[in-house]
Amino acid sequence: MIKETVKNNRWEAVLGFFYVALIVGFIVLMFDSNPDNNLFAAGLFMTYCFVRILRYGIRERTEGNKNHALYHYGLAIIAGMVIVAVGVTYLFGL
């Protein structure tokens, strides 16, 4: 039981660091002097939203709320499609 708690705490710490890195990257790139970075900043923010929504969906699924989980999974799919669209636009300049 104690090992599981330590493992969960480490996982939460790593995820928290990941969230902070995404948000800080978003803020730095969105408010710099180069307007070409705004699209990449939007991609970082959508990645943050995608991970949060997906985690909420997984949590709802483990708690037994299937309808709420499907709602969150649907939002995660939409956010994933936005991330792919932003990535394609950023890489290929469409």
N, C-alpha and C positions, 0 to 999 in steps of 0.2 A: 504494500500500500504506500509506503513512504517513497519507494523508487518511482512509482507512477506519479506521485505528486511532484517530485523533483523534475521528472521528464516533462510534465505538463507546464511547470513553471518556466523551464528552459524554452519550451516551444512558444509560450506566450511572450517571453522576453525577445526571442528572435523575431516573432511576428510584429511586436511593437516597434522594434528597430526598423524593420522593413516598412511599416506604415510611416514612421517618422521620416525615413529616407525618401519615400515617394512624395510626401507632402512638402518637405523642404526642397526637393528637386523641382516640384511644381511651382512653388513660390519664387525660387531663384530664376527659373527659366521664363516664367510668365512676366516678371517685372524687371527684366534686364533691358538694355537699350536695343538689342537686336530683335526685331519683330518676327524674324524667321523661326525663332525658337518657340513661339506660342503654340504651334501645332504639336510639337513634341511635348510641351508642358501639358497640353490637354490630354495627350495619350497617357502621361504619367498619372494624371488625376483619374482618368477612366480606369486605369489599372488598379489604383487604390480602391475605387468604387467596386470594381469587379471582384476583388479579393474579399472585401467586406461583405458584399451581397452573397457571395458563394459560401462564406463561413456562416452567415445567418441561415442560409438554406440548409446546410449540414446540421447546424444546431437544432433547427426546427424538425428536421427528419429524425434525429435521435430522440427528441422529446415526444415524437409520435404525431406531430401536426403535419399530416401529408399535404393538405391544401396550401398551407403557408409555405411549406418547403417547395412545392411546385411553383408557387408565385415567385419565390426568391430565385429558383433555378431559371425561370423564364426571364427575369430581370438580368440574371447573370449572362444568359445567352445573348440578350440584346446588348449588354455592355461589352461582351466579347466581340460581337460583330462591329461595334463602334471602334474598338481597339484595332481590329484588323483593318478597317477602313482608314483610320488615322495613320496606321503604319504604312499602308500601301500609298496613301497620298504623300506622306513624308518622304518615303524612299524613292518613289518614282516621279514625284512632282506633278501629279495629275491635277 
